[in-house]
């Protein structure tokens, strides 16, 4: 399990209430972010947004802008998926991390969070990807896993997504090998809808090779 405190971005600075708007904007530009935490006496005062800073005088102190501070944060000992939710929900470039006493621990950048998420879902692991479309009530992990394993393969990652508009339920499978033609055929034989797949389709190449061999043998 990966905790928020384990993926804090050491490079992300924090601001003080005595800093000016100019200083805040300069730091945001330097680090290519549009949010920064404001800290007062080691406590998180809030998160300031670049858009709010652009609407006031650059010489103003941040202490005059406390009404603009967002209180969005995540707990240091919380799972990093909590940070993912905050980033997505509020379109943040940075999310502050606090302890149980609201003490400021650090911040997680959206870029570092994306890298961690990639590791979590096995994005860098080799293998094919299959996306199944179904009704949610028909989802059975045990059956899907069994069908994959009958083809001498294993599921290394499984994610689900419900499309509210269409009402469909999507299951994304990461398989531990690229040759997934047999697996796709098995799913289709059991009336699964294979929406997308990404891997090597060896069957077509093998059929072509066999055809070429036959034509050569016949002298055609």
Backbone bond lengths (Angstrom), bond angles and torsions (degrees), N, CA, C in turn:
res aa  C-N    CA-C-N  psi(-1)  N-CA   C-N-CA  omega(-1)  CA-C   N-CA-C  phi
1 X - - - 1.459 - - 1.529 109.47 -
2 X 1.317 116.47 134.76 1.466 121.52 -179.86 1.533 109.01 -103.57
3 X 1.327 116.00 123.66 1.456 121.45 -179.74 1.529 110.28 -95.14
4 X 1.323 115.40 156.56 1.470 120.11 -179.64 1.531 112.58 -57.11
5 X 1.308 116.88 -39.86 1.468 120.14 -177.40 1.516 112.47 -65.65
6 X 1.344 117.22 -19.32 1.459 121.24 -177.59 1.524 112.87 -82.82
7 X 1.332 117.41 -13.69 1.472 119.61 -177.95 1.528 111.65 -122.07
8 X 1.328 116.10 24.94 1.463 120.25 176.00 1.529 109.80 -62.68
9 X 1.311 116.05 136.05 1.467 122.04 -179.53 1.529 108.71 -86.87
10 X 1.311 116.22 106.01 1.473 120.64 -176.15 1.524 112.49 -61.58
11 X 1.323 117.05 -25.61 1.466 119.80 -175.46 1.525 113.51 -76.81
12 X 1.331 117.37 -18.69 1.469 119.61 -176.46 1.530 110.14 -74.50
13 X 1.337 118.35 120.69 1.462 120.90 -179.85 1.529 111.58 -81.63
14 X 1.298 115.55 171.56 1.471 121.00 173.40 1.523 108.68 -123.35
15 X 1.316 116.19 162.37 1.461 122.95 -179.43 1.526 110.55 -109.79
16 X 1.327 114.99 159.53 1.458 121.57 174.14 1.520 109.52 -113.19
17 X 1.313 116.21 159.76 1.466 120.60 -179.85 1.518 111.67 -62.97
18 X 1.325 116.94 -23.30 1.472 120.69 -178.87 1.531 112.53 -87.20
19 X 1.314 117.25 -3.73 1.466 120.50 176.58 1.524 109.57 -73.91
20 X 1.324 115.60 154.02 1.462 119.81 178.66 1.526 110.79 -92.32
21 X 1.306 114.84 166.31 1.460 121.02 176.31 1.521 110.20 -60.61
22 X 1.348 116.94 -40.50 1.463 121.20 177.01 1.531 111.47 -56.16
23 X 1.320 116.24 -45.91 1.458 120.67 -179.32 1.528 111.30 -62.05
24 X 1.318 115.43 -41.89 1.464 120.32 179.60 1.523 111.14 -63.48
25 X 1.313 116.41 -44.76 1.460 120.88 -179.32 1.526 111.54 -65.69
26 X 1.337 116.22 -38.05 1.466 120.03 178.82 1.533 110.65 -63.47
27 X 1.332 116.88 -42.68 1.460 120.29 179.22 1.523 111.31 -65.14
28 X 1.323 115.95 -40.84 1.467 119.48 178.22 1.525 111.23 -61.68
29 X 1.322 115.55 -40.41 1.465 119.88 179.10 1.526 110.77 -66.75
30 X 1.328 116.68 -40.75 1.463 120.91 -178.88 1.521 111.97 -63.86
31 X 1.330 116.59 -37.47 1.464 120.84 -175.44 1.530 112.96 -101.73
32 X 1.329 115.70 5.36 1.472 121.61 176.63 1.535 112.11 54.61
33 X 1.314 115.24 47.72 1.467 121.55 177.06 1.521 108.43 -132.62
34 X 1.320 116.73 163.59 1.465 120.41 -179.21 1.525 112.24 -120.66
35 X 1.329 117.15 12.99 1.466 122.24 175.90 1.522 109.07 -140.20
36 X 1.327 116.63 146.61 1.456 121.00 174.39 1.530 109.49 -146.79
37 X 1.328 117.10 143.77 1.469 120.21 177.01 1.525 110.83 -78.05
38 X 1.324 115.49 144.83 1.461 121.78 174.80 1.528 106.89 -110.76
39 X 1.337 115.50 127.02 1.465 120.97 -174.51 1.521 109.78 -116.61
40 X 1.337 116.11 137.22 1.464 122.19 176.96 1.520 108.67 -133.37
41 X 1.315 116.92 117.23 1.464 123.37 -179.23 1.522 111.30 53.32
42 X 1.330 114.66 47.56 1.467 123.39 176.88 1.526 113.61 67.14
43 X 1.321 117.04 7.29 1.460 121.45 176.60 1.534 108.97 -107.02
44 X 1.316 116.18 149.88 1.457 119.65 176.94 1.523 109.67 -76.74
45 X 1.322 115.69 114.46 1.469 119.86 176.92 1.527 110.35 -79.61
46 X 1.328 116.21 -31.21 1.461 119.69 178.62 1.519 111.11 156.65
47 X 1.310 114.54 -177.96 1.466 122.30 -179.87 1.518 108.09 -114.55
48 X 1.336 116.56 127.95 1.454 120.60 -178.36 1.529 110.05 -104.70
49 X 1.333 114.53 142.90 1.463 121.86 -176.30 1.526 110.21 -104.58
50 X 1.324 116.57 140.97 1.455 121.49 179.72 1.532 112.04 -57.84
51 X 1.325 117.02 -39.59 1.466 120.41 -178.65 1.528 111.61 -59.51
52 X 1.327 116.79 -37.98 1.465 119.87 179.39 1.525 110.98 -71.14
53 X 1.319 116.55 -35.20 1.463 120.36 179.83 1.526 112.12 -66.67
54 X 1.321 116.20 -32.99 1.463 120.51 -177.70 1.526 112.74 -72.21
55 X 1.316 116.66 -11.73 1.469 120.62 -177.54 1.525 113.72 -96.16
56 X 1.340 116.88 3.59 1.464 119.67 -178.86 1.529 109.22 -129.37
57 X 1.314 115.93 174.00 1.458 121.27 179.72 1.527 110.54 -68.12
58 X 1.334 115.58 139.95 1.454 120.49 -179.22 1.509 113.57 -66.58
59 X 1.317 117.26 -19.59 1.456 120.58 -179.00 1.526 112.68 -87.95
60 X 1.317 117.09 -8.79 1.469 120.32 179.85 1.530 110.52 -64.49
61 X 1.318 115.69 146.02 1.457 120.73 174.67 1.528 109.65 -82.88
62 X 1.306 115.65 151.23 1.466 119.58 179.70 1.531 111.77 -65.78
63 X 1.317 115.81 -22.51 1.471 119.38 178.21 1.527 112.05 -62.88
64 X 1.339 116.41 -20.83 1.470 120.01 179.26 1.532 111.56 -86.59
65 X 1.315 116.88 -0.76 1.461 120.67 -174.45 1.523 113.18 -118.28
66 X 1.303 116.64 19.74 1.474 119.56 -175.48 1.525 112.27 -60.48
67 X 1.313 118.19 -25.02 1.463 120.41 177.84 1.532 111.72 -67.10
68 X 1.334 115.94 -18.23 1.464 120.55 179.59 1.529 112.72 -91.71
69 X 1.316 116.78 -9.77 1.463 119.64 -176.46 1.528 110.97 -68.13
70 X 1.311 114.84 133.66 1.469 120.48 173.39 1.528 108.28 -89.91
71 X 1.318 116.33 145.06 1.465 121.10 -179.85 1.528 112.27 -98.09
72 X 1.308 117.00 15.13 1.462 121.18 -179.34 1.526 109.91 -66.94
73 X 1.325 116.20 132.06 1.468 121.55 177.09 1.523 109.12 -162.88
74 X 1.324 115.74 173.98 1.462 121.34 174.19 1.517 108.50 -131.45
75 X 1.319 116.15 155.76 1.450 121.66 179.79 1.528 110.88 -79.50
76 X 1.313 115.74 142.87 1.464 120.92 -178.03 1.527 111.94 -58.74
77 X 1.327 117.08 -37.86 1.463 121.12 -177.59 1.516 112.92 -93.97
78 X 1.344 117.19 11.70 1.455 120.65 177.02 1.518 111.06 -83.10
79 X 1.325 116.15 160.01 1.466 121.15 177.77 1.518 109.51 -70.39
80 X 1.331 116.78 144.71 1.464 119.99 -174.19 1.531 112.79 -64.41
81 X 1.321 118.50 -18.22 1.465 120.96 176.52 1.532 110.18 -61.89
82 X 1.332 116.97 -28.67 1.466 121.47 175.56 1.526 110.25 -60.96
83 X 1.336 116.18 -40.49 1.473 120.67 177.87 1.521 110.54 -67.21
84 X 1.323 116.73 -38.39 1.464 120.78 176.63 1.522 110.34 -59.47
85 X 1.312 116.41 -43.62 1.470 121.26 179.63 1.523 111.39 -62.23
86 X 1.327 117.31 -43.06 1.468 120.83 -179.92 1.533 110.70 -65.45
87 X 1.323 116.44 -44.58 1.466 120.94 179.48 1.524 110.68 -58.89
88 X 1.325 116.42 -45.99 1.467 120.80 -178.36 1.525 112.13 -69.90
89 X 1.309 116.32 -44.55 1.468 120.70 -175.15 1.523 112.54 -65.16
90 X 1.336 116.63 -38.24 1.466 120.42 -173.90 1.528 113.15 -112.23
91 X 1.325 117.36 9.43 1.476 122.59 178.11 1.525 111.29 51.98
92 X 1.315 115.89 54.03 1.458 121.49 -177.29 1.524 111.63 -93.99
93 X 1.312 115.77 154.24 1.469 120.98 170.88 1.523 110.26 -101.46
94 X 1.334 116.02 -15.98 1.460 123.25 179.68 1.521 108.44 -146.64
95 X 1.324 117.13 140.80 1.468 120.14 174.02 1.531 108.31 -126.57
96 X 1.355 117.97 127.48 1.468 121.23 -179.39 1.532 111.94 -73.19
97 X 1.323 114.65 150.33 1.463 122.03 177.99 1.530 108.19 -116.98
98 X 1.345 116.34 130.67 1.464 120.84 -178.27 1.529 110.10 -128.09
99 X 1.338 115.30 162.25 1.462 119.87 174.63 1.524 109.22 -94.96
100 X 1.296 116.61 -171.80 1.473 120.57 -176.10 1.519 113.57 -66.20
101 X 1.338 116.83 -18.47 1.459 121.25 -179.20 1.529 111.83 -102.45
102 X 1.338 116.54 17.86 1.472 123.44 -177.69 1.525 112.17 65.97
103 X 1.323 116.85 15.69 1.463 120.40 175.21 1.517 110.00 -70.85
104 X 1.316 115.42 137.99 1.455 120.11 -177.74 1.521 109.96 -76.32
105 X 1.328 116.66 124.30 1.461 122.31 -178.40 1.526 111.14 -102.27
106 X 1.310 117.13 -34.38 1.454 122.17 -178.43 1.519 109.81 158.17
107 X 1.322 116.40 -167.62 1.466 120.74 -179.51 1.520 110.59 -135.51
108 X 1.318 115.43 154.76 1.463 122.48 175.77 1.526 107.49 -112.80
109 X 1.314 116.75 127.34 1.460 119.80 177.60 1.524 109.61 -83.94
110 X 1.320 115.80 152.63 1.463 120.76 179.81 1.524 110.88 -61.68
111 X 1.338 117.02 -34.84 1.464 120.92 -178.96 1.526 110.62 -66.55
112 X 1.338 116.96 -46.77 1.461 119.97 178.87 1.523 111.07 -65.64
113 X 1.318 115.75 -33.60 1.463 120.25 178.83 1.529 110.45 -67.08
114 X 1.329 116.17 -38.76 1.457 120.47 177.83 1.526 110.61 -63.95
115 X 1.325 116.93 -40.14 1.468 120.70 177.80 1.528 110.59 -62.15
116 X 1.331 116.25 -42.78 1.454 120.39 179.74 1.526 110.92 -65.94
117 X 1.322 116.09 -39.10 1.457 120.68 178.51 1.525 110.39 -63.95
118 X 1.349 116.09 -38.19 1.460 120.22 177.41 1.517 111.40 -60.95
119 X 1.335 116.58 -41.73 1.467 120.35 176.74 1.527 110.62 -64.67
120 X 1.327 116.01 -40.40 1.464 121.80 -176.12 1.525 111.37 -63.00
121 X 1.337 117.31 -39.75 1.463 120.28 -178.01 1.531 112.33 -93.22
122 X 1.333 116.55 3.58 1.455 119.78 177.38 1.509 113.90 71.03
123 X 1.335 116.85 32.58 1.467 120.47 -176.67 1.525 112.14 -62.00
124 X 1.340 117.04 -29.45 1.460 120.21 -177.86 1.524 113.20 -92.13
125 X 1.330 117.00 -5.14 1.456 120.11 179.95 1.525 110.07 -75.40
126 X 1.324 117.80 139.10 1.471 119.82 178.91 1.521 111.37 -68.74
127 X 1.326 116.12 148.77 1.461 120.62 177.83 1.510 112.21 143.90
128 X 1.325 115.15 170.41 1.455 121.42 -179.55 1.520 111.84 -90.27
129 X 1.319 115.66 165.50 1.464 122.04 179.44 1.529 108.73 -127.54
130 X 1.322 115.60 134.42 1.463 122.00 177.17 1.521 108.25 -128.34
131 X 1.327 116.67 132.67 1.461 121.70 177.51 1.527 108.27 -114.69
132 X 1.332 116.17 121.30 1.454 122.42 179.52 1.517 110.31 -103.79
133 X 1.316 116.52 142.84 1.463 122.05 176.82 1.522 108.42 -114.76
134 X 1.332 116.70 131.67 1.463 120.25 -176.20 1.517 111.25 -160.34
135 X 1.312 115.82 174.92 1.457 121.16 169.29 1.524 107.41 -80.27
136 X 1.318 116.34 142.66 1.458 119.50 -175.43 1.520 112.24 -59.51
137 X 1.343 116.32 -34.30 1.470 120.12 -178.00 1.524 111.59 -67.32
138 X 1.341 116.63 -17.76 1.462 120.12 -178.19 1.521 113.02 -92.56
139 X 1.322 116.19 -1.01 1.464 119.19 -177.79 1.525 110.81 -71.80
140 X 1.318 115.61 125.53 1.465 121.87 177.04 1.518 108.19 -138.76
141 X 1.316 116.62 107.62 1.452 120.22 -179.35 1.522 111.15 -61.33
142 X 1.334 116.42 -41.22 1.462 119.54 -177.03 1.520 111.51 -62.85
143 X 1.328 117.34 -40.28 1.460 119.90 -179.63 1.530 110.98 -69.43
144 X 1.335 116.43 -44.77 1.463 120.46 179.70 1.527 110.21 -60.76
145 X 1.322 116.69 -44.32 1.454 121.41 179.36 1.520 110.87 -62.64
146 X 1.326 116.49 -40.79 1.469 120.86 -179.52 1.527 110.89 -63.58
147 X 1.339 117.36 -42.12 1.463 121.02 -179.01 1.527 111.02 -65.59
148 X 1.337 116.44 -36.31 1.467 119.70 177.37 1.523 110.12 -68.14
149 X 1.328 116.36 -43.52 1.456 120.78 -175.94 1.523 112.63 -68.52
150 X 1.332 117.62 -25.00 1.468 119.79 176.98 1.526 111.68 -66.67
151 X 1.318 116.44 -13.24 1.467 121.45 178.02 1.526 111.53 -106.76
152 X 1.330 115.37 26.12 1.466 121.63 178.20 1.528 112.03 55.83
153 X 1.314 115.89 42.15 1.467 121.59 178.11 1.522 108.93 -136.38
154 X 1.318 115.79 168.94 1.459 121.26 179.54 1.518 110.44 -136.61
155 X 1.316 115.69 152.01 1.467 121.92 174.65 1.517 108.11 -85.57
156 X 1.315 117.20 120.05 1.462 120.61 178.39 1.532 111.62 -95.63
157 X 1.318 116.97 -18.71 1.463 121.31 177.57 1.519 109.49 -156.58
158 X 1.326 116.94 137.79 1.460 121.98 176.89 1.519 109.11 -133.99
159 X 1.330 116.69 127.53 1.460 122.08 176.88 1.518 109.35 -130.04
160 X 1.325 116.26 147.38 1.457 120.95 -179.87 1.521 110.52 -123.01
161 X 1.322 115.34 153.84 1.467 121.13 -179.46 1.521 108.99 -149.81
162 X 1.329 116.60 130.29 1.462 122.23 177.15 1.521 109.46 -102.10
163 X 1.331 116.55 120.98 1.459 121.78 177.26 1.522 108.25 -88.86
164 X 1.323 116.63 108.16 1.464 121.38 -175.35 1.521 111.45 -62.81
165 X 1.320 117.06 -38.56 1.469 120.50 -177.22 1.516 112.52 -67.98
166 X 1.327 116.54 -47.89 1.467 119.62 -177.50 1.521 112.55 -85.84
167 X 1.330 115.73 -23.46 1.452 119.63 -177.69 1.518 113.35 83.26
168 X 1.333 116.81 0.07 1.459 120.12 -178.89 1.523 111.25 -84.69
169 X 1.318 113.27 157.80 1.460 122.64 -179.70 1.524 107.12 -117.00
170 X 1.336 116.82 125.30 1.455 121.11 -175.98 1.526 110.15 -111.43
171 X 1.311 115.27 134.44 1.461 122.33 178.72 1.527 108.21 -118.55
172 X 1.314 116.40 117.81 1.464 121.10 179.60 1.524 109.01 -103.06
173 X 1.321 115.32 123.80 1.454 121.82 -177.65 1.522 110.41 -112.23
174 X 1.314 116.49 131.84 1.465 121.02 169.72 1.524 106.55 -102.50
175 X 1.333 115.76 121.80 1.457 121.82 -175.96 1.522 109.18 -104.35
176 X 1.332 116.56 148.58 1.462 119.93 -174.75 1.526 113.84 -81.47
177 X 1.319 117.94 17.42 1.465 119.96 173.08 1.529 108.89 -151.31
178 X 1.333 115.12 158.28 1.461 120.34 -177.48 1.527 112.38 -84.89
179 X 1.327 117.71 -26.58 1.456 121.08 -177.14 1.528 109.22 -79.73
180 X 1.311 116.52 92.46 1.466 120.83 -171.00 1.522 113.45 -112.67
181 X 1.347 118.05 10.63 1.465 120.30 -178.61 1.524 111.45 -59.90
182 X 1.343 116.99 -42.84 1.466 120.63 179.88 1.529 111.24 -62.71
183 X 1.335 115.88 -40.22 1.461 120.48 -178.40 1.526 110.51 -66.84
184 X 1.332 116.24 -42.70 1.462 120.73 178.16 1.526 110.23 -61.14
185 X 1.338 116.14 -44.16 1.462 120.36 179.36 1.522 111.43 -62.13
186 X 1.330 116.57 -37.96 1.464 120.58 179.00 1.519 110.89 -65.20
187 X 1.332 116.80 -45.53 1.470 119.65 178.33 1.529 110.91 -60.34
188 X 1.311 116.80 -43.71 1.463 120.24 -179.57 1.527 111.48 -65.67
189 X 1.329 116.68 -35.08 1.465 120.42 178.16 1.528 111.49 -64.90
190 X 1.335 115.45 -29.33 1.466 119.81 178.37 1.535 111.50 -98.04
191 X 1.338 115.50 23.10 1.473 123.11 173.01 1.526 114.32 65.16
192 X 1.319 116.97 26.37 1.459 120.03 171.65 1.524 108.77 -83.57
193 X 1.323 115.75 143.58 1.463 120.36 175.75 1.523 108.69 -91.70
194 X 1.335 115.54 113.54 1.461 120.94 176.83 1.520 107.11 -89.26
195 X 1.330 115.40 104.85 1.467 120.94 -175.48 1.521 111.45 -74.89
196 X 1.323 116.32 -46.68 1.462 121.83 179.06 1.522 108.78 -143.50
197 X 1.316 116.34 158.50 1.460 120.38 170.83 1.523 108.68 -153.87
198 X 1.323 114.16 149.35 1.455 120.88 -179.07 1.530 107.73 -137.73
199 X 1.318 116.45 112.89 1.453 121.49 -178.68 1.508 109.73 177.07
200 X 1.310 116.58 -166.14 1.454 121.03 179.44 1.523 109.93 -98.10
201 X 1.318 115.43 124.41 1.451 121.03 177.25 1.527 108.49 -93.95
202 X 1.330 116.37 90.52 1.452 119.75 -174.68 1.521 112.76 -75.54
203 X 1.316 116.42 -25.21 1.458 118.62 -175.83 1.518 111.64 -57.89
204 X 1.311 117.41 -46.29 1.453 120.26 -177.64 1.529 110.68 -61.91
205 X 1.325 117.25 -40.39 1.460 120.61 179.18 1.525 111.08 -66.92
206 X 1.356 116.03 -40.95 1.454 119.72 179.94 1.524 111.13 -65.81
207 X 1.328 116.36 -42.24 1.453 119.76 178.78 1.522 110.91 -62.30
208 X 1.331 115.88 -40.53 1.454 119.92 178.97 1.529 110.87 -64.65
209 X 1.341 116.80 -42.27 1.459 120.52 178.91 1.521 111.08 -63.37
210 X 1.345 115.59 -43.45 1.465 119.37 179.33 1.523 111.17 -62.90
211 X 1.328 115.38 -40.09 1.470 119.62 178.46 1.524 110.92 -63.22
212 X 1.327 116.76 -43.78 1.461 120.84 179.50 1.520 111.60 -63.86
213 X 1.341 116.85 -39.92 1.457 120.77 178.32 1.532 110.57 -63.04
214 X 1.334 114.64 -42.47 1.464 119.29 179.89 1.524 110.88 -63.59
215 X 1.316 117.35 -43.59 1.463 120.84 -179.57 1.537 110.71 -64.42
216 X 1.354 115.19 -37.87 1.460 118.66 178.06 1.527 110.96 -66.20
217 X 1.339 115.31 -39.51 1.461 120.34 -179.50 1.520 111.11 -64.46
218 X 1.362 115.34 -39.56 1.451 119.98 -179.55 1.519 112.10 -79.88
219 X 1.343 115.60 -8.59 1.459 118.95 -179.96 1.516 113.13 74.43
220 X 1.312 117.97 25.92 1.472 122.00 -178.52 1.529 109.52 -96.86
